[in-house]
Amino acid sequence: MTSNSASVEQVVKEGLDIVVLREPATGSIAEIIPGIGNNLIRFESGDHPVIEPPARLQKLQQEAFAPFQYGMPMLFPPNRVHKGRFSYRGREYELPINEPPDFHLHGELCKRAWEIVEKGVSGDGGAYVTSRFSYASHPGLMAYFPHSLTFTVTYRLLAGRLYLEGAIVNDGEEESPFAFGLHPYFALPFHRGKEIILHAPALEEWPVTSQATVKGLPSRTELSRSLNEGVSISEYSELDCSLITLKEGGATCRIDVPDNAYSILFRLGPEFPYLVLFRPDWSSAYSLEPYTYVTDAFNLPYESERTGARGLMPGETFRFAASMWTEALG
């Protein structure tokens, strides 16, 4: 389907069904795999790579961790749950250990097949695809997380920007514990020794382990102060991570690559108060992971107002939004 310069099509790559949103006028293309977590597996804007894909798409099916190691996986719950266990409103939950021996990591939403419900090109020229995932359709998930949550997500490519809009509805009759996050892998030229500067509207930093588990309450640190003006991440250690609380009201993070004269911008809605910074060792990428809560919040001995631990009431809808694009760096 096309309109003006935008188009949407379904193609098969390496045996996988891919939805391709394309906008030649702005040098932009987005590729989504609904069958594996509805993952945004590739995004380029202004002819610059933004999201890091795997070298082979088949890795997403063949390797256990790959569905949350590339693209922009959707996480429910984000990060680690110690021993896979927590309690909420008097109910005990036990999630499967998928990072032995101690953790449930990133949930299963990023591995499961989503259903495409609509795709096309809107009147303003934006190409889009909307997909849905329902817990109620998966008895295996309901067996250990018995809440009928429905996730509906739209990707829209317009004027060189990729917009993500989502709604998560509790269709059940009981309150559900709730924690959601995104894990975009931004493609960056670390391997070429380029200077890379990260800007983020940070308020505080949480003390965390190398696995992003919380060790204490947050405070103003050198990192949280410096991020507001810009911090070099060129030498950020592989597999290192940081956890920050963002300033209220939504956030725009920016990654500058001065030698290549462009920036990647990542806009988050206020529904994501926390951000994990992470550099993988399996690709030339850097992650800015927006979360609704801090890692393993339901097991922390702190007030929920601090940690983001919360529930989703019957009939309640949680809405979220994010967008990303590139700009020339003068």
Residue, then its C-alpha position, 0 to 999 in steps of 0.5 A: m500500500t502506498s500514498n505519496s512517498a510512504s508505503v507498507e508491505q509484507v515480505v518474507k526474509e529468511g523464512l520470517d514474515i516482515v512488515v516493512l514501512r518505507e519512506p524514500a523521501t526521508g531515507s527512512i525504513a522500519e522493519i517489524i517482525p510480528g511473529i517474534g515479539n512484534n520486534l522493531i528489528r531495523f530502523e534507518s532514518g535520514d539514511h543513518p542506521v538507528i536500530e541494530p538488527p542481528a546479522r541473521l534474522q534466524k538467530l531470533q529463532q535459533e538462540a534463546f536470548a536473541p529475541f531480547q538482544y536485537g532490535m527493540p524488544m518489548l519487555f513484560p516485566p523488564n529486566r530481572v526478577h530474583k528467583g522468578r518470585f514475587s508477591y502482590r496483593g497477597r498473591e504469590y507469583e513464580l515466573p520461569i527461570n530463563e536465565p539460570p540459575d537465579f533469574h527470570l529475565h525480560g518476560e516472554l512477550c518479546k518471544r511470542a507471536w503477535e497478530i496483525v490487526e491493521k496496516g496501511v498508509s493514513g491520509d497524512g502519508g504515514a505508513y503504519v502497522t498495528s498488532r496485538f497480543s492477548y495473554a488470554s490466548h496463551p494458557g501456558l502464560m496464564a498458568y503462572f500469570p493469571h491475568s487477561l492483559t491485552f497489548t495493542v501496539t502501533y508503529r507509524l513512520l512519518a516525516g522520517r520519525l518512527y512513532l510507537e503508540g501502545a495500550i495495555v488493557n486489563d480485561g480480567e476481573e482482578e488487579s494485575p501486577f504491572a511492569f513494562g519496558l522497551h529495550p532499543y539497541f541503538a546502532l553506534p560506531f563503537h568499533r570505529g573509535k568514534e566519539i559518542i555523547l549521550h544527553a538525558p534529562a536525569l534526576e538521580e542514579w540508583p546504585v545497581t549491580s552489573q545485572a541492574t539489580v538495585k542495591g539501595l536508594p537513588s541519589r544525585t551523582e556525577l553521572s546523573r548531573s553530567l547526563n544533562e549536559g552530555v556524557s561521553i559513552s565512547e569508553y562505556s564498558e561492555l556489559d556495564c549498566s546504569l539506572i537513572t530516574l528521569k525528570e518528570g514530564g517525559a524525556t528526550c534523550r539524544i546520542d550525538v556522533p560528532d564525527n559523522a555529524y548526526s544525532i539519534l533522538f529518542r522521545l519518551g512519554p512520562e509513563f516511563p520514569y526510569l531509564v537503564l543504560f546498557r552496552p552489549d558485548w555482542s554488537s556495536a550498539y547502546s541501549l536506553e531502556p525506558y521502564t515503568y519500574v526499577t528492576d525487581a521493584f516488587n521485591l524491594p523494601y522501598e515505597s512503591e512511589r519510589t520504585g514504580a511498583r504498581g498494579l493495573m486494575p480491572g478495566e484499566t488501560f495503560r497507554f504509552a508512547a515513544s518516538m525516534w529519529t535522526e537529525a543533522l549535527g551542526 
